[in-house]
Amino acid sequence: MRIIIELLLTGIAVSVAAFLSPGVRVDGFLSALIAGILLALVNATVGTLLRIFTFPVNILTLGLMSFVITVLMVLLVDAMMKGFETDGFWAALLFALILAVIKMVFSSLTSDRDR
């Protein structure tokens, strides 16, 4: 049951972040849900490999490189599916920032409920 709630919250987070980000479009909730799942999978696989390879640069930039990799993963998901579109790097950057904040809020709300 928890995984279903997490998936629904991910879809809601992607939908809200796309609504608040100029230059990002999602065709519907199903596309937002798929985009959220793809973002998680791409970050867990390709993103992890890129973070390992760019570890020295990540240390020098105090973690900024890790965020740039996350933005690149958003652009990769944009290229992978039709129902999720971004207008370039800056739109994807704003989307990633808003999505991170929304997921942080959702995480704090669900962790408070678990106590």
Secondary structure, DSSP 8 states (H G I E B T S, - for coil): -HHHHHHHHHHHHHHHHHHHSTTEEE-SHHHHHHHHHHHHHHIIIIIHHHHHHTHHHHHHTTTHHHHHHHHHHHHHHHHH-SSEEE-SHHHHHHHHHHHHHHHHHHHHHHHHHH-
